Amino acid sequence: MSLADDRLIVALDVQNALAGLELARTLGDAVSFYKIGLGMLTGGGLALANELKQEHGKRIFLDMKFFDISATVAAAVRGIAQFDLDFLTVHGDPHVVRAARDGAGGSDLKILAVTVLTSLDRADLDEGLMQPGDLVDLTLERAARAFVAGADGVIASPHEARAIRALPEAAGKLIVTPGVRPAGAEAGDQKRIATPRAALQAGADHVVIGRPIWQADDPRAAARAALQDMALV
């Protein structure tokens, strides 16, 4: 029997597809859902996504964070949709979300909108000339607008998950939280973090964990520790 819980998504932020496949083999039946991001793209990420999906029966979250003119986003998503993957990220700007929704067509691919990256704080937004305002308020507004534009869900930090879940527009939508760290793990470059249990209690449907698992001396034990924490919710 599988030990896996689909609420846990392990980020394969390793150097190439061979290392990603080796990690997936190490984790075995403890993990059923993997995230493959931009850092892996030039290292065989799409090939790895297809192998894990088609040959190993894993679910795949492709974290590309597309952002471009509408026609380009739609074309890129249309290409991804043919691979029968599960989640795809785009930036949460409404024109991008609408284009991605169009590109996904009638496929089962879920479009997840990025609200505010979990590595950013208000000072970072100021530096990038983003409008003034409380970070949580901005995240909520971006989430609501993305839902209205057709997003199946959003990417948001655990700190905003509860407030997003309370939005009328969030009914039936997914909340996926990166920036999740098991108790005692280092924050790394993430600034708005929580434990797996806390993220789920706040309303997240899925939690994404990367370095605390793949950098561990025993990645399978680290994954199982996260799953035990999640099992309490």
C-alpha positions in Angstrom: 0.0 0.0 0.0 1.2 3.5 -0.9 2.3 5.7 2.0 1.8 8.8 0.0 -0.5 11.7 0.6 -1.2 13.8 -2.5 -1.3 16.9 -0.3 2.5 16.8 -0.2 4.3 18.0 -3.3 8.1 17.5 -3.3 10.0 20.0 -5.3 12.7 18.4 -7.5 15.0 21.4 -7.4 18.0 19.3 -8.2 20.6 19.8 -10.9 19.2 17.6 -13.7 16.7 14.9 -14.7 18.9 12.1 -13.7 19.3 13.4 -10.2 15.5 14.0 -10.1 14.7 10.5 -11.1 17.2 9.1 -8.6 15.5 11.2 -5.8 12.1 10.0 -6.9 13.3 6.4 -6.7 14.7 7.0 -3.2 11.4 8.4 -2.1 9.5 5.6 -3.6 5.9 5.1 -2.5 6.3 7.8 0.2 5.7 10.6 -2.4 3.1 10.7 -5.2 3.3 14.3 -6.4 6.3 16.2 -7.7 7.1 19.8 -8.7 9.4 20.5 -11.5 10.4 24.1 -12.0 12.4 26.4 -14.2 15.7 25.5 -12.6 15.3 22.0 -14.0 13.9 23.0 -17.4 17.3 23.0 -19.2 18.3 19.9 -17.4 15.7 17.6 -18.9 12.7 18.7 -16.8 10.0 18.1 -19.3 11.4 14.6 -20.1 11.5 13.9 -16.4 7.9 15.1 -15.9 6.7 12.8 -18.6 8.6 9.8 -17.3 7.4 10.3 -13.8 3.8 10.7 -15.0 3.6 8.0 -17.6 6.0 5.3 -16.3 5.7 5.8 -12.6 2.2 7.0 -12.1 3.2 10.2 -10.3 1.3 13.5 -10.3 3.2 16.4 -11.8 3.2 20.1 -11.0 5.1 22.1 -13.7 6.2 25.3 -12.1 7.0 27.5 -15.1 5.4 30.8 -13.9 4.6 31.9 -17.4 4.4 35.6 -18.1 4.1 37.1 -21.6 1.7 38.6 -24.0 -1.6 36.7 -24.2 -1.0 34.9 -27.5 2.4 33.6 -26.3 1.0 32.4 -23.0 -1.9 30.6 -24.7 0.4 28.9 -27.1 2.8 27.8 -24.4 0.0 26.4 -22.2 -1.5 24.7 -25.2 1.8 22.9 -25.7 2.0 21.8 -22.1 -1.6 20.6 -22.0 -0.9 17.8 -24.5 1.4 16.1 -21.9 -1.4 15.1 -19.4 0.3 16.9 -16.5 -1.6 18.1 -13.4 -0.7 21.6 -12.4 0.9 24.5 -14.2 1.8 27.9 -12.8 1.4 31.3 -14.5 1.8 34.8 -13.0 -1.5 36.0 -11.5 -2.0 39.0 -13.8 -5.6 38.6 -15.2 -4.6 38.8 -18.8 -2.0 36.0 -18.3 -4.5 33.8 -16.4 -7.2 34.3 -19.1 -4.7 33.3 -21.8 -3.5 30.3 -19.9 -7.1 29.2 -19.4 -7.7 29.5 -23.1 -4.5 27.5 -23.8 -5.5 24.7 -21.4 -8.8 24.3 -23.3 -10.7 21.2 -22.2 -7.7 19.4 -20.7 -7.5 18.4 -17.1 -4.5 20.7 -16.6 -5.1 23.0 -13.6 -3.9 26.6 -14.0 -2.4 28.0 -10.8 -1.8 31.7 -10.5 1.2 33.1 -8.6 0.1 35.9 -6.2 3.2 37.2 -4.5 6.4 35.1 -4.4 7.0 33.6 -1.0 10.7 34.9 -1.2 9.5 38.5 -1.3 8.5 41.0 1.4 7.3 44.6 1.3 10.8 45.9 0.8 11.2 43.8 -2.3 7.9 45.0 -3.7 9.0 48.6 -3.1 12.2 48.0 -4.9 10.2 46.6 -7.8 7.9 49.6 -7.9 4.9 47.6 -6.9 1.9 49.6 -5.6 2.0 50.5 -1.9 0.0 48.5 0.6 0.0 45.7 3.1 1.5 42.5 1.6 -1.5 40.4 2.7 -4.0 42.8 1.2 -2.1 42.8 -2.1 -2.0 39.0 -2.2 -5.7 38.8 -1.5 -6.5 41.2 -4.3 -4.3 39.4 -6.7 -5.8 36.0 -5.7 -9.4 37.3 -6.1 -8.7 38.8 -9.5 -7.0 35.6 -10.7 -10.0 33.5 -9.6 -12.3 35.8 -11.5 -10.0 35.5 -14.6 -10.4 31.7 -14.5 -7.6 30.3 -12.4 -8.2 26.9 -10.9 -6.1 27.9 -7.9 -3.4 30.1 -6.5 0.1 29.9 -5.2 0.4 31.8 -1.9 2.4 31.6 1.3 0.9 29.8 4.3 0.6 33.2 5.9 -2.1 34.2 3.4 -3.9 30.9 2.9 -6.6 31.4 5.6 -7.6 34.8 4.3 -7.6 33.6 0.6 -9.7 30.6 1.6 -12.3 33.0 3.1 -12.7 34.9 -0.2 -16.0 34.3 -1.9 -14.1 33.9 -5.2 -12.1 31.0 -3.7 -15.0 28.6 -3.4 -14.0 25.3 -5.1 -10.5 26.6 -5.9 -7.1 25.2 -4.9 -4.5 26.8 -2.6 -1.0 25.5 -3.0 1.6 26.8 -0.5 5.4 26.8 -1.1 7.6 28.2 1.7 6.7 25.2 3.8 9.4 24.0 6.3 9.1 21.2 8.7 9.7 22.1 12.4 13.4 22.8 12.9 14.3 23.2 9.2 16.2 26.3 8.0 14.2 29.0 6.2 16.7 29.4 3.4 15.7 32.2 1.0 12.0 32.0 2.0 10.6 34.8 4.1 7.0 33.8 4.8 7.0 30.2 6.0 5.1 27.7 8.1 5.1 24.0 9.0 3.1 21.5 6.8 0.5 21.1 9.5 0.0 24.9 10.0 -0.3 25.4 6.2 -3.0 22.8 5.9 -4.8 24.1 9.0 -4.8 27.6 7.4 -6.6 26.3 4.3 -4.0 25.0 1.9 -4.9 22.0 -0.3 -1.3 21.2 -1.0 2.1 22.0 0.5 5.4 22.2 -1.5 8.6 21.1 0.2 11.9 21.0 -1.5 15.3 21.5 0.2 14.3 20.1 3.6 13.6 16.8 1.8 16.1 16.5 -1.0 19.0 18.0 1.0 18.3 15.7 4.0 20.7 12.8 4.8 17.7 10.5 4.5 15.2 12.1 2.1 12.6 9.4 2.6 12.7 9.8 6.3 12.3 13.6 5.9 9.3 13.1 3.6 7.7 10.7 6.1 8.3 13.1 8.9 6.4 15.8 6.9 3.6 13.3 6.1 3.3 12.5 9.8 2.9 16.2 10.6 0.3 16.5 7.9 -1.6 13.4 9.0 -2.7 15.3 12.1 -4.9 17.6 10.0 
